[in-house]
Amino acid sequence: MITLHCKIAFENKKDKEKLLKLMRRFCSCYRYAYSRLLEKQERKDLKKELQKIFCLNSRYCDDAIFKAQSLINLCKETGQNPEKVIFGGRKLFEKLKKKHLNGQQSEKLRQKWEERRKGLLYSRGDKTKKGNLNTRIEFEKDNLKLRINTGERGWIKANIKRTVNRQNDKWINFIADLLQAEKTGEYFLYSVEIRKINNNFYAFISYEEVKLEEPIITKDSGVIGIDINASPFHIAMVSVKPDGNLEKIRRISLHTLLGKTKNQREYLSWQIAHQITDIAKEENKAIAIERLSSMPKGERGDGNGKLRKRLQQWIYKGLLEKIKALAKRKRIQVIEVNPAYTSVVGALKYAPQYSLDKDTAGAFVIGRKVLGFRERLPENYEKLITDKEYLDFVVERLQEEKQKTQEKLKEENNQYKRKPLKSKINELNKQLKIIQSLYSEPQTQEPVNRWKEQVRGLSWASYKLWQIVKVALAFPVLGKSLSRDLSPLKAIIVSGDWDRVARRLAPVSWDRGYVLDKYRQLGICPELNEAGYKYPSTECSFMHFG
């Protein structure tokens, strides 16, 4: 969606007063609808009730319900309590409540508060009603007018004032599309939101760009896989060749979004989206992204306060939408894939092989998935999860960690620190259940279905194969679930000797994952101490991670 703004002005005071009265009624309807939706009232019944109370037509009432439901959904997505929303702005409300300002400053705050609380009128577009029924843009001779429905078959008209400052201004395309629609009768919908700001009236027009041409940059030349991550806060980008091989990696830091206002984050997100699409155009590659319906924001007491605060500030879906919008304009193909197990496959398979961090490896898997490649389990991983001795070791390590966590839980009195410990115990129980339920009667090697596979002697009927590999390798080998350093897995992939995997080397910084270390690419680790072995053996000798 593209949003354009323009200033509107009235030729007489009566029309201006009519609009103000209409805006006050609509805002009251909006707030009333919000309260009733929180009480779980049905939309159909609520719509009839709003028409009787506020004397608005059915479309205005429906738009008020839509705005109210959108605000409730936004509060839930950002982890806020919908019942504590203050219309007009909480900051202004707190300042006015303290009553420490007098004179002009107090009047300015009160005026701003009333404009935000009462100065809104919204009308959704309708393709069958010439684009918009209640607030329609019309051409009168050489002037552009906004016709506003005031009810009871009454209309007021406002002059639209908008200057074009640059040649590629989107306003030019919008007006051209309106003129074309007038000639052909094939209208497109556009929504109009009128706001009162500093005693002036502004219209914000949102519409979907039309006449988009077919992309000329497709996945035939390869793709750029994109993976957006919260910790560390960055975008991992991987250029993948048409044959599925790794070509180039990049990272874009997102720390500039932290601590910014909503409008600042919106502006910076557009800049980042431009940067990504420009890279894709320069390399002549399509863009591969994940298809995510929702993004968990965490909850209080989960032990990740800093991460939770970061997740509540960033706009993941908004950034992806901006990338898709800009790619359409630049005629770049954007392909979405199911994100299931992309991070796990990248971390366990490609991160050790190419000495990548797990985020970059995940972006690589996304790119390969778009190109149609299926990720097979490495041969030595398959041998590992069919090794009874290793599985016994995994169970012993998980039970040992569970016992330690339970002891910490008994000693911990802080309720906020107890919750993460309980979550860890539940996760360990799930992992133990997966490992302990593997052995059953010998079964055939035929897959149960597309997603679940079987190996002779083991039953995979309840779990996906990569899920089992993650449980078997993550904590027993790495010490925690998919840590930043995945190099110990390389020895298992190459040789399959799990009893010779060394402890994690220290110190390991790798520039916190933002810059790929040149020594690590060469397979040497300068200034690192010799590792001790997790599984002591007289035959063990020091191994380089190369």
N, C-alpha and C positions, 0 to 999 in steps of 0.2 A: 504494500500500500504506500502511496505517495501522498504527503500532506502539504498543501499550499495554504498560505494565509494572505488575507487582504483586509483592508480597512473599509468599513461601510459607514455611510453618512445619510442622514434624512433631510428632506427639504422643509419639513415643518415639525414643530414640537409635538403635535398630536400623535403622529406616527411613532415618534420616539417614546412617548409615554405608553402607547399601546404595547410596544415591544417590551418595555420594562415590566409592565403588569403581566404579560405573557411569560417572561422569564421567571418572575417570582412564583407564579403558579406552577410552572414546570419544575422548578427547584424544590418546591414543597412536595410536589408529586414524587419527585426523585427520592427525597429523604423518606417519605412515607412508604414508598415501595421497598426501599432498602430495609426498613424495620420489619415489614411484613414478610419479606423473603427470609430474614433471619428466623422468623417464627414458622418457617416451612409452609407458608400459604401457597396454594396452587396458582399458577400464572393466569389461567383462564378466569378464575373467580376474582383475582386481584385486579385484572384489567377492567372488568365491569365495575368494580368498586371505585377505582380511580376515576373513571369517567363521570360517575355521579358526584363524587366529592369535589373534584377540581375543575369540572366543566371543560375538559380537554377532549379533543377527538381521539379515536382509538389508536391512531398511529403515534401521536405524542405520548400517550399512556404506555404503549408498547415500547417506545424508545426509552422512556424513563425506567421501565422494568429492565430493559437490556443494559442500560448504564449501571443500574444498581447491582445486577448480577455480575457484571464485569468487575466492579469494585470488590465484591465479595470474593470472587475468584483470585483477584490480584492479591488480596490480603492473605489468602491461604497459600498461594505460591511463594510469597515472601516471608512466611512464618509469622505474620502479624495476627492479632485477634480482631476479627471483623466487628465484634461488639464494642470495641473501643475506638472506632473511627469517629473523628470530629470533622464535620463538614465545614469548610472554611479554613482549615489548617490548624494543627495542634499548637504550633509555635505562636501564631497570632493569638490563639485563644488563651494561652498561658500568659502572654504579655498583657492582654486586656484584663485578665482576671486579677493580676497583681495590682493594677491601678496606680502604678508608680510614675506614669507619664501624664502630663497635663498639656492643655493648649493645643497647638497645631500638631505636635507629634501624636497626641492621643487621637485627634480627629483623622489624621492620615491612616493610622492603624485601623480605626473603626471603619473608615471608608473601604480600605483594602479587604477587611474581613467581610463586609457586606457584599462587596463585588464578587468575592470568591464563593460566598455562600448562596447568594441570590441571583448572581449575574450569569446564568447559563441557560442556553436553549440548544437542544440536540435533535437532529432529524436524520434517520438512516435513509440511504438511497433505495430506489426501487426502479429497476430497469423498465418495468411495464408502465410507469408513470412519468415518462420523459426524464428519467434520472433521479428525480426527487420530487415528492408530492408537496410536502409542507414547506420546504425552503428550496425554491427552484431558481436557477440562474437563467435569465432571459436577455435577449438582445432587443433593444429599442433604439432604432436608428443607429447612431454612432456610440450609444452608451450601453454599458453593461449593468443590469439591475439584478438585485436579489429580491425575489418575491416571497414574502413570509405569510403563512396562513395564521390568522389570529382567531379563527373559530367563527361559527355562525355565518359561514360563507363570506367572511371578511378577509381582506388582504391589505398588506402594506408593502411598499416598495422602497428599497434603499439603494443608493448609488454605490457601486463597487469601485474603490480607488486602489489601483495596483500599478506600480511602475516597473518596467522591465529594465534591469540594470546590466544584464549580460546576455550574450547571444544565445547561450545554451540554457537559458532559464526555462524551467519546466512549465511555467505559466503559459508560455507560447504554445507548447504542445497541447496543454489542457484546453485552451480556447480553440485551437485548431480542431481538436476532437469534437468539441461542442458544436462548432459550425458544420462539421461533416455529418454529425448526428442529426442536425436540423434538416439537412438536405436529403439524407437517405432514410430517415425515420428509424435508424438502428441506434437506439440510445444505450448508454452505459450508466451504471449506477454510481453515484457519488454522495457521500455523507457530509453534512454541514453542521458544524458546532459553532454557535455564536457566543462570544464571551464579552463581558464588559471589563475593560482594563483602564484604569486611570481616567474614568469618565468618557472613554472612547469605546466604540464597538468594533470588534474584529470577528471575521468569519474564517474558520479553519476548515478547509475543504479536503477530504480524503477520498481517493479513488485508486483503482487498480490500473496500472499502465496498460494501455491497449495497443494492438497492432505490433506485438512482439514478434520479431522474425525468428526463424529457426536458427539454432546455434551453429556456428561455423567451426568452433573449436570443440571437438568431441573426444571421447576416450580412445579413439583409434590411434591417437598420438601419445597415449599414456595419460595418467591422472596424477593429481596432487592430493594425497590423503591428508585430512585435517582432523586433529584430535585436540579438543579444548579441555584443559585440566585446571583444577583448583589448587593443587598442591604438588609441585610449585605452580604458581599462577601464570600460565603461559599457553600459547598455542603451538603444538608440534605439527610441522608440515614436512611431508616426505614426497619427493617426486619419484614416481614409479614408472618404469618403462613398460611398453606394451607387452613384453615377454614376462612381466612380473618381477623383474630384478630392481634392486634399489639403485637410484641414480644420484639423488641429492637430498640433504636434510636442512631444515631451517627451524628457527624458533622465534616467536614474537612474544615478548613479555606483555602481560596484561596488568602489571602493577600500577600503571598510570590510572586505571579505573578506580582504585581504592581511595576512599576518603573523598570522593567527588559527589556532587549533587546529581540528581537524576538527569537533568538537561546536559550537564557536562559529560556524564557517562554515555549519553545518547550521541553526542557529537564525536567523542573519542571512538565509539564503536563504529561509526560511519567511516572514520579515517582508517581504522584497522581493516574493515571490509574492503575499502578501496585498495589498500596495500596488498591484500591477499588476491583479489581479482586481477590486479596489475601483474603480479607474479605469474598467475596462471596464463594470462594473455601473452606475456613475454616468452614463456616456455612452451606455449601452444599446447596446453594440457587442460583436460577437464578437471572439475573439482569433485572430490568424494567426501561426503560428510555422513555423520550418524543421524539416524531417524529416531529422535527421542521425544516421547510424549510428555514426560515430566522430569523434573530434576529435583532430587531430594535435597532439602536445605538443612537437614539435621534437626535435633531437638535439644532442649535445655537439659543439661546433666549428662550428655553423652561423652564428656571428656575431651571434646574438640571445640572449645569455645572460639579460638582464633579462626579455625577453618569454617565454623558455622557463620561467623560474622562476615567472612569473605564471600561465602556462598550467597548470603542474603544481599550483597551489594552488586554482584555481577549479573549481567543479563545474557545468559547463555542462548536461550531460544531467540532473543532479539538479535543477537549477533549473527546467528545462522540465517535468520530471515533477511538481514541486510546483505549478507553474502549472496544469497539467492537472487535478491532484487537487482543488485549491481551486475551479477553474472548474466542475467537476462538482457540487460541493456547492452552489455559488451559481447553478447552472443556467445557465451561460454556455457557449455553443458554442465549442469550440477546434478549429481546422482546421489541419492540417499540410500543407505544400507541399514539392515538390522544390526544394532550394536552388540548383539549377544556374543559374549566370549571374545570380542576383538582384543580387549586389554589383556585377558588371560593368555590367549594364543601368542600375542606379541611378546609378553613378558617371559613366557616359558620357552618359546621356540626361537624368536629372532633376536631378542635382546642379548642373550649369551653369545649367539653366533656372530653378530655384527658389532658387538660391544656398544650397544645402544642403551639408552634409558628406556623404561617401560612405556612412557608416553609416546616417544618417537616410534617405538616398535608397534604400538597400538595403531598409530596413524599409517604405518606401513601395511598392516593387516587390512585396514579399511580400504586402502588403495587397491590391494590385491583382490579383495572381495568384490569390488566394483568391476574389476577386469575379468571376473568369472573364475578365479582360482580357488580351489578348495584346500583347506589346510589339513594335511595328513599328520598323524602323530609320528614323531621321530621313532625309529626302530628301537633305540635303546630305552626310550621312555616306556614303550610297550613291554619290553623285557622286564623293566624295573617294577611295574605295577603287577606283574605276574610272578614276581619273586616272593615266595612265602617268607623267607628270612627278612627281607626288607620291610614287608608289610607288618611283621611282628615288631620290628624296630620302630616303625611309624606309630603303631598303637602305643608302644611303651613311652615314646617321646610325648605324645599327646596327653596320655594319662599323667605323666610326670608334670607337665605344664598345668594341667587342670588342678592337680593337687596343690601346686604352689599358689595358683590364683585363688583357690578356696581358702588357703591359709591367710592370704592377704585380705580377703573379704572379711574373715572373722576378726582381724585386727583393726580394720578400717571402720571408723565411726561416722565419718563425713558422708552424708547421704548422696552428695553429688559425685563423690569419688567411688562410691559403692556401685553406682549404676553402670559405669564402664566395665567394672570387674564382673558384674553379673552378665553383661552382654558377651564378654569374652568367654565365660564359662558356657553359655548357651551355644556359642559358635564352636567351641571345642567339642561339645557333646554331639553337634551335628556332624563334625568331621569324624569323630570316632564311630558314629553310626554308619557313615559311608564306608569306612575302611573295614569295619567288622562285618558288614553285610555282603562283602564282595564274594566270599567263598560259598559255593553251593554245589549242587549236582553239576557234573560236566554238561556243557551245552554246545550247540553247534556254533559255527562261526558266521552264520547268516545274521545280518542286522535285523533287529526287531522292527525298526522303522527308519525313516530318513535321518532322525537326530540321535537315536540311541543305538549303540553298537555292542557286540558281544565278542568276547575272546574265549577260546576253549578253556574250560576249567574255572572261569569266573563269570558271575552274573552281573550284567550291566542294565538289567531291566528297569531299575529305578533311578539311575543317575546318568548324566551325560559324561562322555569319556574325558573331556577336558576338565570337567569339574573334579573327577577322581584324581587326575594328574596334579591338579593344583593342590588338593588336600595332601597328596602323597609327597609333594616336593616343597611346598611353600614353607611351612613351619619346621619340619624335620631337617631340611637342608639350609634354608636361609635364616631361620631363627624367628621369622615373623612373616605375615602374609604379604608376599610380593614386595620385598624391600627395594630400595633404590639400587643396591649393588646386586646384580643377577649373574655376575661372572662365575660363581661356584657351579652353576648349572652347565657351563660349557664342557667341563670334564665328563659329566654324565652323558651329554649328547654325543660327544666324540668317542669316548671309550666305554661308557656304561659302568665304570667302576665306582659305584656309589660309596664304598667303604674307604675310598682314598680321597674324598672331597675335603678340601682344607677349610679351616675356619675363615671367616671374612677378614680380609686384610685391613689394617688400620695404620695411619689415618687414611681415609678415602674421601676426597672432597669432590673431585671431578667438576669443580666450579659450580657445585650445587645443581648440576644437571642442565645448566644453561649453555655451556660451550663444550663441545665434544673434545676431550683431551687428546692431543696429537700423539702422546706416547701410548695411550690405550689403543689407538688405531693400529699402531705398529706392533702391539702385542708385548710391550715391555712395561714394567712398573717401577720407575726409579724412586728412590727415597722411601721405599716401603720395607717394613720388617718381614722376616721370614714367618710364614704362617705355621701355627700348630694344627694338628689334625684332629678332626672330630672323632675319628675312629682309629686309635693308635694301633700301629702294626710295626713289627720289626723290619718289615720289607718296604715300608713307605719311604719314599724319597721326595724331596721338594719339587713341586710342580709350578711352572710359570703359567699365568693365565694369558695365553696367547691364542 
